[in-house]
Amino acid sequence: VGSSYALQQSRFTNRVVKVAAVLEDFDPRLSPHEYDETTKNTAKKVGVIVVDHGSKVEKANRRLEDICEMYAKDKGRDWIIRPAHMEIASPSISEAFDDCVAQGCDLVVCHPFFLGIGRH
């Protein structure tokens, strides 16, 4: 977590400072849905970035957006759920992170989602 956090901090400078205060409670082994319990006393708003590879096929990218919309309905307004693609399509991971911070997230979790059909 330390080296990846340093990279995030250098890329997003001031926007990460707010998120950094909660990192001592962060456990990468937990699934994002378990953060209700671990962040109950510290994070007021949690952002979850659901990341897939990204595709030239718009229907594939839309699938991730649909999943995020369903997840967001389930979690409520104190959770910001954003889709992101590693490459090819937008939004990127950094765009989704910026959006979470702009929405006031105290904790941002990046969650991989590689369960779709792909070619490699």
VENTAVEN-V362507 format. One record per residue. N is the residue number from 1. RES is the residue in one small letter. PHI is phi as a letter, one per 30 degrees, with the letter a starting at -180 (* if undefined). OMEGA is omega in radians with two decimals (999 if undefined). NEAR is the number of other ideal C-beta (glycine too) atoms within 8 Angstrom. Layout:
N&RES&PHI&OMEGA&NEAR, N&RES&PHI&OMEGA&NEAR
//
This chain:
1&v&*&-3.07&7, 2&g&e&-3.08&5, 3&s&d&3.11&6, 4&s&d&3.09&7, 5&y&d&3.12&10, 6&a&d&3.10&8, 7&l&d&3.11&8, 8&q&e&-3.10&10, 9&q&d&-3.13&10, 10&s&d&-3.13&7, 11&r&d&-3.00&7, 12&f&c&3.11&12, 13&t&g&-2.98&8, 14&n&d&-3.09&5, 15&r&d&-3.11&10, 16&v&d&-3.07&11, 17&v&e&-3.13&8, 18&k&d&-3.12&8, 19&v&d&-3.04&13, 20&a&d&-3.09&9, 21&a&d&-3.09&8, 22&v&c&-3.02&12, 23&l&d&3.13&9, 24&e&d&3.08&4, 25&d&c&-3.05&10, 26&f&d&3.07&9, 27&d&b&-3.06&6, 28&p&d&3.13&5, 29&r&d&-3.12&3, 30&l&d&3.00&8, 31&s&d&-3.10&5, 32&p&e&-3.12&9, 33&h&d&3.11&6, 34&e&d&-3.13&8, 35&y&d&3.03&12, 36&d&e&-3.10&7, 37&e&d&-3.03&6, 38&t&d&-3.10&9, 39&t&c&-3.06&13, 40&k&e&-3.04&6, 41&n&c&-3.05&3, 42&t&c&-3.07&9, 43&a&c&3.09&11, 44&k&d&-3.14&5, 45&k&b&-3.10&12, 46&v&c&3.03&16, 47&g&c&3.07&16, 48&v&b&3.08&14, 49&i&c&-3.14&15, 50&v&c&-2.97&14, 51&v&c&2.95&12, 52&d&b&-3.10&14, 53&h&d&-3.02&10, 54&g&j&-3.04&9, 55&s&b&2.99&12, 56&k&d&-3.12&4, 57&v&d&-3.07&6, 58&e&e&3.13&6, 59&k&d&3.11&6, 60&a&d&3.12&10, 61&n&d&3.13&13, 62&r&d&3.12&8, 63&r&e&3.12&9, 64&l&d&3.09&14, 65&e&d&3.12&9, 66&d&d&3.12&8, 67&i&d&3.12&11, 68&c&d&3.11&12, 69&e&d&3.10&9, 70&m&d&3.13&8, 71&y&d&-3.12&11, 72&a&d&3.11&10, 73&k&d&-3.13&6, 74&d&d&-3.02&6, 75&k&d&3.13&11, 76&g&j&-2.97&5, 77&r&d&3.10&3, 78&d&d&3.10&7, 79&w&c&3.07&11, 80&i&c&-3.12&12, 81&i&c&-3.10&12, 82&r&b&3.02&13, 83&p&d&3.05&15, 84&a&a&-3.14&15, 85&h&b&-3.14&17, 86&m&d&3.13&9, 87&e&a&3.05&6, 88&i&i&-3.03&8, 89&a&c&3.10&8, 90&s&c&0.13&5, 91&p&d&3.06&9, 92&s&d&3.10&8, 93&i&d&-3.13&11, 94&s&d&3.08&8, 95&e&d&3.12&10, 96&a&d&3.10&13, 97&f&d&3.11&16, 98&d&e&3.14&10, 99&d&d&3.11&11, 100&c&d&3.14&13, 101&v&d&3.12&15, 102&a&d&3.12&6, 103&q&d&3.07&9, 104&g&j&-3.14&7, 105&c&d&3.07&13, 106&d&d&3.14&13, 107&l&b&3.11&15, 108&v&b&-3.14&12, 109&v&c&3.09&11, 110&c&c&-3.04&9, 111&h&c&3.14&10, 112&p&d&3.09&6, 113&f&b&-3.09&10, 114&f&c&-3.10&7, 115&l&c&3.14&3, 116&g&d&3.09&10, 117&i&d&-3.13&3, 118&g&b&-3.09&7, 119&r&c&3.07&2, 120&h&b&999&2
//
